[in-house]
Amino acid sequence: MSSPDPQVRAARNHSTPPGGRGPVVAVTGAATGVGDLLTRRLAASDEVRQVLAIDERRGEVPEAHWHVLDVRDPAIAEKLRGADVVVHLALDLDLESDAAARTAYNVRGTQTVLTAAAAAGVHRVVLCTSAMVYGALADNDVPLSEDAELKATAEATGVGDLLEIERLARRAPRAHPGLNVTVVRPAVLVGGTDTALTRYFESPRLLVVAGSRPTWQFCHVDDLVTALEYAALEKVEGELAVGCDGWLEQEEVEELSGIRRMELPSAVALGAAARLHRIGLTPSPAGDLAYTMHPWVVSVSRLHDAGWRPQWTNEEVLAALLEEVEGRHTVAGRRLGRKDATAAGAAGATVALLGTAALVRRARKARRRI
């Protein structure tokens, strides 16, 4: 999203009463990804008085007031003074990050932001986790209510961090009276993202575990940004799911994508995934597979009731995802070169097992050369 035309911005500023109107909103993680998109949107909004942008480097939104620092630095409390709302988006969910370092950053950063916000007199913090916190279970309702119990475990990438952030969100209003916390939980996020779930669509075959009933609900980053804007402007509060209306069954995904399935018994698929991750050949633990096996579709009724509507359909987001990952080749969660991917693709129903064998052979050869 581009910045407003300078003449439009000048006219807008001229028409705004002294002191402005609307809240002052601080955004952490403002220089990249969703944080950058939200900062741009808020900076262009007539409903926002000022945007305080916080990141470890300065971003490219000149209309925002920038503070360059790590969100774990207690000095952030001083930078938040004057803010009405903080949207905390400084999270590390990179598949390749060291798990312990990732958790330390995510949890400590959220703790610091919540404490600093309370100390600075901020009255609302908006946190962003994922609908993955509901858990992917065979007996889940379709769709899940936003009030449904969080049944996820820490066995999937980053979900343990998100569950701890959810716990901090529940505890914060008791620890800091007067501080309200809104939690936004997107479905499978698409648009400049790289997750175990987006990598699923980089494979030459779509792995389907025998006896499972996958369902797919996507969330385009554009829709997440508008949902976060609703939360920042306090048009909606509480615990909110965000995503496209409805969902796609696995058969619909296969038809729309043109990618054929590869069906494996549960024991084979889960066992191979666990072994590959244990020996460090893939970034995704076996727990990630549950989110491609069982439903975790969510209702977005609270945002709907507030007047928000998604601009993307599941079909459109899937098409955008397939375009984005075109040319990438992933087997068992690990990206391969074109040569390896072509060989694996020709293997048909045994593609994952052959991919595993190739990776193991490569690792053994590398060790012998050392």
C-alpha positions in Angstrom: 0.0 0.0 0.0 1.5 3.3 -1.0 1.7 6.4 1.2 -0.9 9.1 0.5 -0.2 11.8 -2.0 1.5 14.8 -0.2 -1.2 17.2 -1.3 -3.9 14.9 0.0 -1.9 14.5 3.2 -1.5 18.3 3.6 -5.2 18.9 3.0 -6.0 16.2 5.6 -3.7 17.7 8.2 -5.1 21.2 7.5 -8.6 20.0 8.1 -7.7 18.1 11.3 -8.3 20.1 14.5 -5.3 21.1 16.7 -4.2 18.0 18.6 -5.7 15.7 16.0 -8.4 13.2 16.6 -8.6 9.5 17.2 -6.1 7.4 19.1 -2.3 7.4 19.0 -1.4 3.9 18.0 2.0 2.2 18.5 3.0 -0.7 16.3 5.9 -3.0 17.2 7.6 -4.9 14.4 6.7 -2.0 12.2 9.5 -2.2 9.6 8.6 -5.5 8.0 5.8 -7.8 7.1 2.4 -7.3 8.6 3.8 -4.6 10.9 4.9 -2.6 7.9 1.5 -3.0 6.1 -0.4 -2.0 9.3 1.8 1.0 9.9 1.2 2.3 6.4 -2.5 1.8 6.7 -2.8 3.5 10.1 -0.6 6.4 9.0 -2.9 7.0 6.1 -6.1 6.9 8.2 -8.2 9.9 9.2 -9.2 7.9 12.3 -5.7 7.8 13.8 -4.0 10.8 15.3 -0.4 9.5 15.2 1.5 6.3 14.6 4.5 5.4 16.8 6.5 2.8 14.9 8.9 0.6 16.8 11.4 -1.9 15.4 15.1 -2.7 15.4 15.6 -0.7 12.2 13.8 2.3 10.8 11.1 1.4 8.2 9.9 3.3 5.2 6.8 5.1 6.4 7.9 8.7 6.9 4.5 9.7 8.3 5.1 7.5 11.4 7.2 8.6 14.4 10.0 6.0 14.6 11.8 4.5 17.6 14.6 2.1 16.9 15.0 -0.5 19.7 14.5 -4.1 20.6 11.1 -4.8 22.1 12.8 -6.7 25.0 14.4 -3.4 26.1 12.6 -2.0 29.1 13.3 1.5 27.7 10.3 0.8 25.4 8.1 2.0 28.2 9.3 5.6 27.7 8.7 5.3 23.9 5.1 4.2 24.5 4.2 7.3 26.6 1.3 9.1 24.9 0.1 6.0 23.1 -3.5 4.9 23.5 -3.2 1.5 21.9 -0.2 -0.8 21.2 -0.4 -3.4 18.4 2.4 -5.9 19.1 3.7 -7.6 16.0 7.3 -8.1 16.8 7.4 -11.9 16.7 9.8 -14.4 15.2 8.0 -17.3 13.6 10.7 -18.2 11.1 10.9 -22.0 10.5 14.7 -21.8 10.4 15.2 -19.9 13.7 16.7 -21.7 16.6 13.7 -22.8 18.7 15.1 -21.8 22.0 16.1 -18.3 20.8 12.8 -17.9 19.0 10.9 -18.7 22.2 13.0 -16.4 24.3 12.4 -13.5 21.9 8.7 -14.0 21.5 7.8 -14.6 25.1 10.2 -12.0 26.6 9.2 -9.5 24.0 5.5 -9.9 24.7 6.1 -9.7 28.5 8.1 -6.6 28.2 5.6 -4.9 25.9 2.6 -5.7 28.2 4.5 -4.4 31.3 5.8 -1.3 29.5 2.3 -0.5 28.0 0.8 -0.6 31.5 3.6 1.6 32.9 3.2 4.1 30.1 -0.6 4.4 30.7 -1.6 2.6 27.5 -5.2 1.3 27.9 -5.2 -1.4 25.2 -2.7 -3.9 23.7 -3.5 -5.9 20.6 -1.7 -9.2 20.3 -1.6 -11.4 17.2 -1.3 -15.2 17.6 -2.9 -17.8 15.3 -6.0 -19.9 15.0 -3.6 -22.8 15.4 -3.9 -22.3 19.2 -7.3 -24.0 19.1 -5.6 -27.2 18.1 -6.2 -29.5 15.1 -8.3 -32.4 16.4 -10.4 -35.0 14.6 -13.5 -34.1 16.7 -13.3 -30.3 16.4 -16.5 -28.5 15.5 -16.6 -27.0 12.0 -16.4 -24.1 12.4 -15.0 -23.6 15.9 -16.5 -20.9 18.1 -14.1 -18.1 19.0 -14.8 -19.0 22.6 -13.7 -22.6 22.0 -11.1 -24.1 24.4 -7.5 -23.8 23.3 -6.5 -27.4 22.9 -3.3 -27.1 21.0 -0.1 -28.5 22.3 3.5 -27.2 21.9 4.3 -29.9 19.3 4.0 -27.7 16.2 6.3 -25.0 15.0 5.9 -21.9 17.2 2.6 -23.0 18.7 4.2 -23.3 22.1 5.2 -19.6 21.9 1.7 -18.6 20.8 0.1 -20.5 23.7 2.4 -18.7 26.1 1.5 -15.4 24.6 -2.2 -16.3 25.0 -1.5 -17.0 28.7 0.2 -13.7 29.1 -2.8 -12.0 27.4 -5.3 -13.6 29.9 -3.1 -12.7 32.9 -2.3 -9.1 31.9 -5.6 -7.4 32.9 -5.3 -9.0 36.3 -1.7 -8.0 36.7 -2.2 -4.5 35.3 -5.7 -3.2 36.2 -7.0 -0.9 33.5 -5.1 -2.6 30.7 -7.3 -4.3 28.1 -5.9 -7.0 25.8 -7.4 -8.0 22.4 -6.1 -11.1 20.7 -6.3 -11.7 17.0 -6.0 -15.2 15.7 -5.6 -15.6 11.9 -6.3 -18.8 10.0 -3.6 -20.1 7.5 -1.8 -16.8 6.8 -0.9 -16.1 3.1 0.9 -13.2 1.5 4.7 -12.9 1.9 4.7 -15.6 4.6 6.8 -18.8 4.9 5.3 -21.4 7.2 5.0 -25.2 7.4 1.4 -24.8 6.1 2.4 -22.6 3.1 5.3 -25.0 2.3 2.7 -27.8 2.1 1.7 -26.4 -1.2 5.3 -26.4 -2.5 5.4 -30.2 -2.6 5.0 -32.2 -5.9 2.2 -34.1 -4.2 -0.1 -33.1 -1.3 0.4 -35.4 1.5 -2.8 -36.8 2.9 -2.8 -39.0 6.0 -5.1 -42.0 5.5 -8.4 -41.7 7.5 -8.0 -37.9 8.1 -10.4 -35.2 7.0 -8.4 -32.0 6.2 -10.2 -28.7 5.9 -8.6 -25.5 4.8 -9.4 -21.9 5.8 -7.0 -19.1 4.7 -6.4 -15.6 5.7 -4.8 -13.1 3.4 -2.4 -10.6 5.0 -4.6 -7.8 3.6 -7.5 -9.0 5.6 -5.4 -9.5 8.7 -4.3 -5.9 8.5 -7.8 -4.6 8.3 -8.8 -6.8 11.2 -5.9 -5.4 13.2 -7.0 -1.9 12.3 -10.5 -2.6 13.6 -8.9 -3.8 16.9 -6.5 -0.8 17.1 -9.5 1.6 16.6 -11.4 -0.4 19.3 -14.2 -1.2 17.0 -14.0 -4.8 18.2 -12.4 -6.4 21.3 -11.8 -9.7 23.1 -10.5 -12.8 21.3 -11.1 -12.7 17.6 -10.5 -15.1 14.8 -9.9 -13.7 11.3 -10.0 -15.5 8.0 -12.0 -16.0 4.8 -15.6 -17.0 5.1 -16.2 -20.7 5.0 -13.6 -23.4 4.2 -12.4 -25.8 1.5 -12.4 -29.5 1.7 -9.2 -31.4 0.7 -10.8 -32.6 -2.5 -11.6 -29.0 -3.5 -8.0 -27.9 -2.7 -6.7 -30.7 -5.0 -9.1 -29.8 -7.8 -8.3 -26.0 -7.5 -4.5 -26.5 -7.2 -4.2 -29.3 -9.8 -1.8 -31.0 -7.4 -2.5 -34.7 -6.8 -2.5 -36.3 -3.4 -0.1 -38.8 -1.9 -1.8 -40.9 0.8 0.2 -42.5 3.5 -0.8 -44.4 6.6 -0.7 -42.3 9.8 2.1 -44.3 11.4 4.3 -44.0 8.4 3.7 -40.2 7.9 4.1 -39.3 11.6 7.0 -41.6 12.1 8.9 -40.3 9.2 8.2 -36.7 10.1 9.4 -37.3 13.7 12.6 -39.0 12.6 13.5 -36.3 10.0 13.0 -33.5 12.5 14.9 -35.4 15.2 18.0 -35.7 13.1 17.8 -32.1 11.9 16.9 -32.8 8.3 13.6 -30.8 8.3 12.5 -27.7 10.1 9.0 -29.0 10.9 8.2 -31.3 13.8 5.7 -34.1 13.4 3.1 -31.9 15.2 2.8 -29.7 12.2 1.2 -32.6 10.3 -1.9 -32.4 12.6 -2.9 -29.1 11.0 -3.0 -30.8 7.6 -4.9 -33.8 8.9 -7.7 -32.5 11.2 -10.1 -29.5 11.0 -9.3 -26.2 12.8 -11.7 -23.9 10.8 -12.9 -20.9 12.9 -15.9 -18.6 13.0 -15.2 -15.0 12.4 -18.5 -13.8 13.9 -17.1 -11.1 16.2 -15.5 -9.2 13.4 -18.6 -9.7 11.2 -20.8 -8.3 14.0 -18.5 -5.2 14.1 -19.0 -4.7 10.4 -15.7 -6.1 9.1 -15.7 -8.3 6.0 -12.9 -10.2 4.3 -12.0 -9.0 0.9 -10.5 -12.3 -0.2 -12.2 -15.7 -0.6 -10.5 -19.0 0.2 -10.3 -19.8 -3.5 -8.6 -16.5 -4.2 -6.1 -16.8 -1.4 -5.2 -20.4 -2.5 -4.6 -19.1 -6.1 -2.4 -16.3 -4.7 -0.5 -18.8 -2.6 0.1 -21.1 -5.5 1.4 -18.2 -7.6 3.7 -17.1 -4.7 5.3 -20.6 -4.2 5.6 -21.4 -7.9 9.2 -22.6 -8.6 9.8 -23.6 -5.0 10.3 -27.3 -4.3 9.7 -28.8 -0.8 9.6 -32.4 0.3 8.8 -33.3 3.9 9.0 -29.6 4.9 12.5 -29.1 3.5 13.3 -27.0 0.4 15.1 -28.9 -2.3 17.0 -27.9 -5.5 15.2 -28.3 -8.8 17.0 -31.5 -9.7 16.1 -33.2 -6.4 12.5 -32.0 -6.7 12.1 -33.3 -10.3 13.4 -36.7 -9.2 11.1 -36.7 -6.2 8.1 -35.6 -8.3 8.6 -38.6 -10.6 8.3 -41.0 -7.7 4.6 -40.6 -7.5 3.1 -42.1 -4.3 6.5 -42.7 -2.7 7.7 -39.1 -3.1 8.0 -38.3 0.6 9.9 -41.5 1.4 12.2 -41.0 -1.6 12.7 -37.4 -0.6 13.6 -38.6 2.9 16.1 -41.1 1.6 17.7 -38.5 -0.6 18.1 -36.2 2.4 19.6 -38.9 4.6 22.1 -39.9 1.9 23.1 -36.3 1.4 23.7 -35.9 5.2 25.7 -39.1 5.4 27.9 -38.0 2.5 28.5 -34.7 4.0 29.6 -36.3 7.3 32.0 -38.6 5.5 33.7 -35.6 3.8 34.3 -33.9 7.1 
